Amino acid sequence: MERGSIPPVIAKRVIPCLDVHGGQVTRGVQFGKAEAGELRNVGDPVALALRYNEQGADEMVFFDITATAHGRSTMVDVIERAADQCFMPLTVGGGIKSVEDMYTMLRAGADKISINSSALANPDLIRAGAEKYGSQCIVVSIDAKRVGPDRWEVFSHGGRKSTGRDAAAWAVEAVALGAGEIVLNSIDADGTKAGFDLVITRRISESVGVPVVASGGAGSLAHMAEVLLEGRADAVLAASIFHFGQHTVGDVKQFLASKNIPVRL
């Protein structure tokens, strides 16, 4: 960039998230509800992906919450069909434990790979994936829970197991290892529709030099604007607000644009 030139404005992204269980999109209220039998069946993942593609979603995230051998083959089929029909980048996560697993999903049509518990168990997986496929392909998802007045810890295994790691410190480490993006999910806010955790979102956004996607708590259009402005997030990820027809992706973008937040309309 030439001296004195104005830096380009980077559009904020709106990203629907699909939790896939047994080939269908499901949605629970909060972490751990899958085991309690409290998942609602939302519909076919490819049909939903097409709907959000038509609404102007910037990206789509698929999480395989089955994470079994059978579930993996089902997810490969989902990604292949979605990639064949949608024109937005696709991110896939859930049960990806090796560079070979990453390759399976990238070959199926994914653009990015999201890793969480596997990265915590083996941080070198981040480096290996980034070296093999590029940092732009490697997303580290962080499930963070507030455990004290000013401390958020990272939890693994779907938010059930504390790692004792500080959330912001882990984000910094993950980026140093090669992660090209961080998805920060608030365990406390997830599924509540009560708003994002602005404090930890801002802390991590200001600590790393890669995009941070805010997840967990979207209940209104104002919540999304709030986390992009006050939380300094680069993108918002949501599920229920879209799946159950409360708002479309277009609604979100129009609202953000009205608040002078740059988006791709």
N, C-alpha and C positions, 0 to 999 in steps of 0.2 A: 504494500500500500504506500502511495506517495505521501510525503510529509504534508500535513495540512488537509489531507483528504478526509472526508467523513466516513467513519466505519460503516459497513453495511448493516442494515437492521435485520436481525435474524428472527424469523417468524416463530412464535410459540406453537407447539404441536398439541393436538387433541387426539388422544389414543384410547379407543375402546379396548377392553380386556375381556377375553373369553376363557373361562375355566372349563376345560373339557374333561368329562368323566364318562368313560364307556361310550365315546363317540358323540355325546350330547353336551351342550353347554348347560352348566348348572350354576347356581348361586346360593351361597350360604349367607348367614347374617354376619358372622365373625369367624376368626380363626378357630379351627378345631371342630366346627359344627358338622363336618362331613362324617365324623365318627358317630355323631349323635343322631344321624339320619335326618338332618335338617336342611338338606340340599333341595332346592327347587329346580325342576327341569325347565330350562329357558327355551331350548330349541336346537335346531341343526346348526353346527358351527359355520359351515360354508354358506348357508342361507343368511345367517347373521352377518358374516363377513361381507357378503355382497351388499347387504343393506347399508352397512356402515361405509363401504366403499362408495356407494352412490350418494351418501350423505356428505362426503368430502372428508372422511377421516384421513389424518396424515399418516398413520401407521395402524397396525393391528397386532395385539399381543395374544398369543395362545399359550395357556398354561395347562400342561397335562397333569391333572391332579390324581390320575390313576397310577402313573409311573410304574407300570408292570410291563412284562414282555409283550403281553397281548395289547395293553394300552399303547405301547410304543408303535406297534404296527398300525393300530387304528389312527394314531396321531399322524403318522407318515402319510396315510391316505388323506386325512383332513388337510394337511399342508399342501399336498400335491394338487388336490382339487381347488383349494383356495387360491394358490399361486397361479393356477391356470386361468382363473376367472377375475382376479382382483389386480388392480394396478398400483396398490400401495405397498410399502415395505411390510414384511411379516417378521415378527419376533416370536421365537418358540422357547419355552422353558418347561422345566419339570422332569426330574429324573435323568438329566444329562450329566454323566459322570466321567466322560473321557473325550479325547479329541475325536475318536471314532464316532461317538454318539453325535458330536457336533456335525461331523461330515454327513452323517445320515440325514439330519434335518436340513442342512444347507443344500444337499443334493435334491431333497424333496421340494425345495423352493423357498426355504426360509432365507431371510436376509441377515438376521441377527440371531444370536444364541444367548439366552438368559440363563445364568447359573446362580445358585444360591447356597444351599447346604453343601453341595459338592465342592464349591469354591472354599467354603469354610474348612471342610475336612482336608482339602488338598489345594492350598492357595496356588501351587505351581500350575494347576490346571488353567488359571487365568493367563499366566505367561505363555504356556504351551499353545493355548488357543489363539492368543494374539499373534504369536510368532508364525503360526501356521496359516491363519486366515485374515489377520489384520485386526488391530484394535477396534476398528469400526464395527466388527462383527460380534464383539464380546461385550455383553451387558452383565453387570453384577447386580443382582436384586438383593436388597437388604430389608429384612423384617425387623423393625426397631420397636422397642417397648420402653416406655418411661418407667424407670425403676427407682428414681429418687428425684429430689427437687430440681437438679440440673444434670441428670444423667440418663442417657438412653442406651440400652444394651441391645446387642444383636441376638436374635433368636433363630434357631434352625428347626428343621423338621416341621415345617408348616406352622411355625410360631409356638411350638410346644416345648422346646428345649433351649434354655439360656446358655449362651456360649461364654458369658462374662466379658465379652469384647465391647469396647466403647464403639458406638455406631459411627461417629464421625471419624475416629481413628481407623476403623476398618475400611471406610470409604476411601480414605487417603491411601491406605496400603493397597487396596484393590486397583486403584488407578495407577499407582507406581508399578504394579505388576503387569499392567497393560490393558485394563478395562477401558473401553471407550465411552461408556455410559453407565450411570448409576440409576437404578429404580429404587426409590425409597418408599417403603410401605409402612405406615403406622399401624401396628397391631391394635393399639388402643382405639383408633378411629375407624378401622376397616369395617365397612358394612353398616356403620351407624348413621351415615348421612348427616353427621353433625359438624362436618368441616375437617379440613386437613390439619395436621400438626405443623403449624407454621414455624415454631421455634427450631425444631430439629431439621426441618427442610431447609430453612435459611442457613443454619450452621453448616450443613453438608454442602449446600450450593456454593457457599463462600470459601469452602475448604478445598475443593477440587477444581481442576481445570477442564472438566468434561461436562457434558449435559447431565442434568439431574431431572428425572421424571418423578413427579409427586403422585403418590398412590395412597388410597385409604381415606375415606371420609367425605367424598363428593356427594353433597345432597342438594346443592342448588347452583345456579349459574354464578352467584356471588362468591361461593366457595372457590370456584375455579379461578376467577379473577384474583381473588385474595392470595391464593398460593403462588400465582405467577408474579404478582407484584410484591407482596410482603415476604413471601417465602423464597423469592428469587429463583423459583423453579423454571426450567426450560420447557417443560411439557406437563400436561395433566393426563393421568390415566384413570379411567372410571369404568364401572360395570353396570351396577343396578340402575343408575340414572338413565342409561341408554336402553338396557334390556327391557325394562318394564314401561317404556314409552313416556317417561317423565319429560325428557328432552331429547332432541336429535343433536347430532354433531353440528349441524348447521345452526341450531339455536345457540349452542355454546359459542361458536365462532362469531356470530352476529353480535352477541352480548359482549364478548371480549373486544371486538372491534369498536364497539360503542364506548368502551373504556380506554380507547387509544392503545390497546395491546395489539401488537402486530401479529396477524394470523394470515394463513393462506385461504382466501375466500373462493 
